Amino acid sequence: MRKAFHIKSLNDDRLIEFCRKQPKPKLLYELYSRHLHIVKAVCWKMDRKKEFEDIWSEVFEKWVLQAQKQMPQNIGNWIYTVTKNHIIKKYWSKENYISIDEYEIEVVENIQWNDTSALAHLDAAMRQLKPTHRECLQWFYLEGLSYKAIAEKTLETENKIKSCLQNAKRNLLKILQSILKLEQ
């Protein structure tokens, strides 16, 4: 006889175990909702309080699709990264700043960026990066691949990928800053 249980009584590890065996929407929703505070914190940090409900549901859709393919190892980190990247991709060009990981560059106040010029600046900066840096940034931020997935794709270690991403972000910031200085 199978023992009945209440999903709210399960800890995260046990719930993840059940989700890996059978990713049912009710289980996935319970697991995701336990980490809702992460989505909320990212929305608040990136000044997206009004869009919180839309972002929450859009990231949840990505969560369900990902969990059906392969359950992320660290759900909290995955939700944080996907939420942040989602906000950057969807909203960043409409704002007065560019947010790249923990760095926020405040754009000179007298420069008014419209969507096309902001994207053109980012595109120009990305083209100036080394191909390995550009690829790592695209895989990590735009495609949402994990360090492990990028390491497997490139046959490098995860530490090497982390280092590459740090260097790529630093170089991208320098390039963007020089582009902005030239525009003044």
Phi, psi and omega per residue, in radians:
M1 nan 2.309 3.141
R2 -1.356 2.455 -3.137
K3 -1.504 2.225 3.119
A4 -1.377 2.571 3.105
F5 -2.508 2.801 3.096
H6 -1.827 2.208 -3.022
I7 -1.106 -0.477 3.119
K8 -1.190 -0.375 -3.136
S9 -1.449 -0.190 -3.131
L10 -1.418 2.495 3.019
N11 -1.376 2.966 -3.070
D12 -1.015 -0.768 -3.105
D13 -1.050 -0.772 3.137
R14 -1.161 -0.713 3.125
L15 -1.135 -0.698 3.077
I16 -1.069 -0.721 3.113
E17 -1.013 -0.806 3.104
F18 -1.127 -0.712 -3.142
C19 -1.128 -0.627 3.121
R20 -1.144 -0.667 3.141
K21 -1.246 -0.752 -3.081
Q22 -2.660 1.688 -3.071
P23 -1.307 1.338 3.130
K24 -1.392 2.527 -3.119
P25 -0.942 -0.687 -3.116
K26 -1.120 -0.727 3.118
L27 -1.192 -0.762 3.134
L28 -1.107 -0.690 3.118
Y29 -1.109 -0.764 3.139
E30 -1.064 -0.792 -3.134
L31 -1.131 -0.773 3.137
Y32 -1.130 -0.762 -3.088
S33 -1.136 -0.443 3.071
R34 -1.173 -0.352 -3.114
H35 -1.932 0.301 3.138
L36 -1.016 -0.578 3.140
H37 -1.034 -0.500 3.129
I38 -1.211 -0.809 3.118
V39 -1.045 -0.779 -3.128
K40 -1.089 -0.775 -3.133
A41 -1.096 -0.732 3.129
V42 -1.145 -0.743 3.107
C43 -1.047 -0.753 -3.133
W44 -1.177 -0.784 -3.113
K45 -1.077 -0.657 -3.091
M46 -1.680 0.312 3.057
D47 0.994 0.864 3.135
R48 -2.204 0.727 -3.110
K49 -1.087 -0.711 -3.085
K50 -1.172 -0.538 -3.089
E51 -1.619 0.102 -3.042
F52 -0.878 -0.857 -3.079
E53 -1.117 -0.716 3.105
D54 -1.123 -0.804 -3.131
I55 -1.092 -0.762 3.137
W56 -0.972 -0.835 -3.092
S57 -1.255 -0.628 3.129
E58 -1.165 -0.727 3.105
V59 -1.202 -0.607 3.088
F60 -1.071 -0.720 3.098
E61 -1.042 -0.757 3.102
K62 -1.110 -0.681 3.131
W63 -1.038 -0.828 -3.113
V64 -1.088 -0.798 3.133
L65 -1.077 -0.778 3.131
Q66 -1.122 -0.786 -3.081
A67 -1.133 -0.542 3.112
Q68 -1.250 -0.529 3.092
K69 -1.380 -1.029 -3.129
Q70 -2.775 2.245 -3.129
M71 -1.202 2.178 3.095
P72 -1.041 2.600 -3.140
Q73 -1.183 -0.878 -3.116
N74 -1.996 1.728 -3.016
I75 -1.111 -0.721 3.130
G76 -1.037 -0.815 3.106
N77 -1.114 -0.725 -3.138
W78 -1.070 -0.836 -3.120
I79 -1.099 -0.745 3.116
Y80 -1.033 -0.899 -3.075
T81 -1.115 -0.807 -3.118
V82 -1.143 -0.710 3.120
T83 -1.096 -0.843 -3.135
K84 -1.059 -0.812 -3.134
N85 -1.150 -0.641 3.110
H86 -1.078 -0.793 3.139
I87 -1.132 -0.758 3.134
I88 -1.057 -0.852 -3.108
K89 -1.138 -0.695 -3.040
K90 -1.453 -0.593 -2.964
Y91 -2.140 -0.287 -2.914
W92 -1.036 -0.667 -3.046
S93 -1.259 -0.161 -3.135
K94 -1.640 0.005 -3.015
E95 -1.947 -3.132 3.139
N96 -1.623 0.172 -3.140
Y97 -2.567 2.827 3.036
I98 -1.950 2.241 3.134
S99 -1.915 2.095 3.101
I100 -2.239 1.871 -3.092
D101 0.908 -2.240 -3.074
E102 -1.473 -0.086 -3.129
Y103 -1.579 2.396 2.987
E104 -2.233 2.155 3.133
I105 -1.778 2.102 3.052
E106 -1.442 2.215 -3.116
V107 -1.357 2.523 3.131
V108 -0.924 2.302 -2.975
E109 -1.081 -0.533 -3.090
N110 -1.416 -0.125 3.086
I111 -1.604 2.139 3.085
Q112 -1.782 1.952 3.116
W113 -1.561 2.314 2.929
N114 -1.762 3.045 -3.035
D115 -1.010 -0.741 -3.057
T116 -1.248 -0.669 -3.132
S117 -1.238 -0.647 3.111
A118 -1.085 -0.797 3.124
L119 -1.162 -0.636 3.115
A120 -1.124 -0.723 3.101
H121 -1.104 -0.785 3.137
L122 -1.122 -0.757 3.120
D123 -1.068 -0.779 3.126
A124 -1.081 -0.724 3.128
A125 -1.158 -0.742 3.136
M126 -1.078 -0.662 -3.134
R127 -1.149 -0.437 -3.123
Q128 -1.447 -0.198 3.122
L129 -1.318 2.757 2.988
K130 -1.060 2.580 3.142
P131 -0.969 -0.671 -3.140
T132 -1.156 -0.680 3.110
H133 -1.163 -0.778 -3.137
R134 -1.056 -0.798 -3.136
E135 -1.102 -0.778 3.133
C136 -1.043 -0.789 3.123
L137 -1.084 -0.769 -3.140
Q138 -1.116 -0.787 -3.129
W139 -1.128 -0.757 -3.052
F140 -1.304 -0.872 -3.025
Y141 -1.554 -0.674 -3.077
L142 -1.553 -0.663 -3.136
E143 -1.677 -0.199 3.088
G144 1.251 0.407 3.126
L145 -1.268 2.587 3.104
S146 -1.404 2.931 3.048
Y147 -0.984 -0.751 -3.096
K148 -1.090 -0.777 -3.129
A149 -1.121 -0.709 3.116
I150 -1.172 -0.709 3.114
A151 -1.053 -0.745 3.117
E152 -1.149 -0.666 -3.125
K153 -1.176 -0.630 -3.069
T154 -1.757 -0.094 -3.089
L155 1.082 0.587 3.088
E156 -1.967 2.999 3.086
T157 -1.444 2.777 3.104
E158 -1.085 -0.671 3.116
N159 -1.092 -0.665 3.105
K160 -1.144 -0.660 3.118
I161 -1.171 -0.767 3.106
K162 -1.038 -0.764 3.127
S163 -1.112 -0.762 3.130
C164 -1.060 -0.751 3.127
L165 -1.131 -0.732 3.112
Q166 -1.064 -0.812 3.128
N167 -1.118 -0.712 -3.138
A168 -1.119 -0.758 3.120
K169 -1.107 -0.771 -3.139
R170 -1.079 -0.801 -3.140
N171 -1.157 -0.674 3.116
L172 -1.100 -0.740 3.106
L173 -1.073 -0.756 3.129
K174 -1.081 -0.765 -3.132
I175 -1.124 -0.774 3.123
L176 -1.088 -0.708 3.111
Q177 -1.106 -0.710 3.138
S178 -1.195 -0.620 3.088
I179 -1.093 -0.751 -3.131
L180 -1.161 -0.663 3.125
K181 -1.145 -0.684 3.134
L182 -1.134 -0.563 -3.122
E183 -1.267 -0.424 -3.056
Q184 -1.184 nan nan
